[in-house]
Amino acid sequence: MIYDNENIFAKILRSEIPCEKIFEDEYIFSFKDINPKTKIHILIIPKKPYIDILDFLENADADYQSNFWISINKLVLQLDLKNKGFQIKSNKGKEGGQEVFHFHLHLLSDS
């Protein structure tokens, strides 16, 4: 599969589609899910074009991967979830429930 530059998350990154931004730095962009499954449902996407979690793990260099997770920690702190419960989920492939083929994580919490 080749990365599709016209997917909805690519368009959000280019500011072609509006969203309710929560946190952004040079590694991640995060925003509220338009169809939340929990009280807090944030989508987290890397700013680089990866199709899914395996594409990210296999092709993002170690520095980018490390900083990606550091940025997620900053988001967790910003949302005051450090000492509360939350889930981070990723779907891989159509059969795994992935709907948008730009690697993304779901940060979910009822806190």
C-alpha positions as CSV (number, residue, x, y, z in Angstrom):
1,M,0.0,0.0,0.0
2,I,1.2,3.5,-0.9
3,Y,0.5,6.4,1.5
4,D,-2.5,8.5,0.2
5,N,-1.7,12.2,0.6
6,E,-5.5,12.9,0.2
7,N,-6.6,11.0,3.3
8,I,-8.5,13.0,5.9
9,F,-5.6,13.2,8.4
10,A,-3.2,14.5,5.8
11,K,-5.8,17.2,4.9
12,I,-6.1,18.1,8.7
13,L,-2.3,18.4,8.9
14,R,-2.4,20.8,5.9
15,S,-5.3,22.8,7.6
16,E,-7.6,21.9,4.7
17,I,-10.1,20.4,7.1
18,P,-10.9,22.0,10.5
19,C,-10.6,20.2,13.7
20,E,-10.5,20.9,17.4
21,K,-6.8,20.9,18.1
22,I,-5.6,19.7,21.5
23,F,-1.8,19.6,21.3
24,E,0.7,20.1,18.6
25,D,4.5,20.1,18.4
26,E,7.0,19.1,15.7
27,Y,6.2,15.4,16.0
28,I,2.5,15.0,16.7
29,F,-0.8,16.7,16.0
30,S,-3.7,15.8,18.3
31,F,-7.4,16.7,18.1
32,K,-10.8,15.7,19.4
33,D,-12.5,12.8,17.7
34,I,-15.7,14.0,16.0
35,N,-17.4,10.7,17.1
36,P,-16.1,10.2,20.7
37,K,-16.4,6.8,22.3
38,T,-15.5,8.1,25.8
39,K,-15.5,11.4,27.7
40,I,-12.0,12.1,26.4
41,H,-11.3,10.7,22.9
42,I,-8.3,12.3,21.2
43,L,-6.7,11.3,17.9
44,I,-2.9,11.5,17.8
45,I,-1.2,11.5,14.5
46,P,2.5,11.8,13.5
47,K,3.4,14.7,11.3
48,K,5.1,12.4,8.9
49,P,3.2,10.2,6.4
50,Y,3.0,6.6,7.8
51,I,0.2,4.3,6.8
52,D,-0.2,2.4,10.0
53,I,1.6,1.4,13.2
54,L,3.9,-1.2,11.5
55,D,4.9,1.3,8.8
56,F,5.8,3.7,11.6
57,L,7.7,1.1,13.6
58,E,9.6,-0.2,10.6
59,N,10.3,3.1,8.8
60,A,10.5,6.0,11.3
61,D,14.0,6.4,12.7
62,A,14.6,5.8,16.3
63,D,14.9,9.6,17.1
64,Y,11.5,10.3,15.6
65,Q,9.9,7.4,17.4
66,S,11.4,8.4,20.7
67,N,10.3,12.0,20.3
68,F,6.8,10.9,19.2
69,W,6.3,9.1,22.5
70,I,7.8,12.0,24.5
71,S,5.2,14.2,22.8
72,I,2.4,11.8,23.7
73,N,3.6,12.1,27.3
74,K,3.4,15.9,27.1
75,L,-0.2,15.5,25.8
76,V,-1.1,13.2,28.7
77,L,0.3,15.7,31.2
78,Q,-1.6,18.6,29.5
79,L,-4.8,16.6,29.8
80,D,-4.0,15.9,33.5
81,L,-4.3,12.1,32.9
82,K,-0.9,11.1,34.4
83,N,-2.5,9.7,37.6
84,K,-5.8,8.8,36.0
85,G,-6.8,5.9,33.8
86,F,-6.6,6.0,30.0
87,Q,-6.1,3.8,27.0
88,I,-4.1,4.2,23.9
89,K,-5.3,2.2,20.9
90,S,-4.1,1.7,17.3
91,N,-5.8,-0.3,14.5
92,K,-3.8,-1.8,11.8
93,G,-5.3,-2.6,8.4
94,K,-8.9,-2.8,7.3
95,E,-9.4,-6.2,9.0
96,G,-8.0,-4.6,12.2
97,G,-10.6,-1.8,12.1
98,Q,-8.4,0.9,10.6
99,E,-10.5,3.4,8.7
100,V,-8.0,6.1,7.9
101,F,-4.7,5.0,6.5
102,H,-2.5,7.5,8.2
103,F,-1.0,6.0,11.4
104,H,-3.0,7.3,14.4
105,L,-3.6,6.5,18.0
106,H,-6.8,6.9,20.0
107,L,-6.3,8.3,23.5
108,L,-9.4,7.4,25.5
109,S,-10.4,8.2,29.1
110,D,-13.6,8.4,31.1
111,S,-11.8,10.8,33.5
